Amino acid sequence: MNRRLVSPFKLALVLPILLAAACNNTGGGNPYAGGKTPPAASGPAGSPPPQKIKIGYVLHVLNDFTAVIQRGAKDAGDDLGVDVQIVGPSDLEATKTIALFEGMVQQKKDGLAVVPVPGSQWVKPIKEATGAGIPVMTANSISEGSTASAWVGQDEYQSGVILAEQMRKQLDAQGKKSGTILVGICAPQMAVLQDRYRGFKKGMEGSAFTVNDAKDVTVPNTTNYSRWESLATATPGMVAAVGLCSMDIPNLYKLKQRNKATWLIGGYDLNKDTLDSVKNGTCQVTLGQHPYLQGYLPVLALVRHIRDKKPMPQGWLDVTTEVVTKENVDTVSPREHDPATEKKWYADFIAKHFADLNAVAKPLPKH
């Protein structure tokens, strides 16, 4: 047999390489350090890796307010390691939204979340989804009688009561004891907005102020402004304007500034223009409803059910109502203006208040 010998020179080159390889593969090392991603976990030998959970989230419309819901849902997907697809129409039209929802049912998403506007039109689509074995969560707007497991939102009627109480304080502070309060509703068909209006009317009972029938001020930004402008012109003696939707305060702010008006402003949501108008004193009070949680919590509930086999929460996950005035706006603005601050703040809030979704779920609010 012919044996070939390795020269001492070649051996000197090979040995350090072999020793380095051996050191890098010892049990004490981490081959995925430095940002490298480990391979996906797999099942039994020869089987494909488990599929990533896929959640669909259908919004009723795409605007500045629902952009916060989107951030919450996306952060939940990132935190939980699941795929979250978020869709919604550019205008508020139920048929378009339902079509998007039905498309996700056909795609066989593992779970679905939806803002069902108006709630009555969503009973059938949601039933068809759950009948196909897809769990459904709702947020922001209730669809009573549907087979959705739970709803994430604030007590809308009580928020109206709270807004009335706050407006009465602000009016009193400025020495206004009577007069007309002009109320605008951007989508009269929405039950949640009707509940806000009923609550506001209740909260104003016993005062000398007159609250008008809520006027349709529409959703699109341009028509919303023009409607408020026409209403304000037709109500010269008004002492306050109250909007029930997220686009109202920014438009009322512009209208008040342009006309150098003295009437007070109250309403809903914490977008940048609204908070800025509170800070400079043009708007007196706005209520936040934590839309970030309306995005995050439905995804969290669905993933815990699908992956962790926990029961779906039943009923209502109350995100609470947040009152913002000039006194506390500086503590709220950083959270609403910076996504990183927002994410950290809500991570702490969720850990404190929503660690067990089933434990905090309660019956839907009734008024």
Helices and strands as residue ranges (DSSP letters): H 8-24, E 54-58, H 64-80, E 83-87, H 94-106, E 111-114, G 119-122, H 123-131, E 136-139, E 150-153, H 156-173, E 178-185, H 191-204, E 208-211, E 215-216, H 221-234, E 238-243, H 248-259, E 264-268, H 272-279, E 285-288, H 291-306, E 315-318, E 322-324, H 329-337, H 339-353, H 357-360
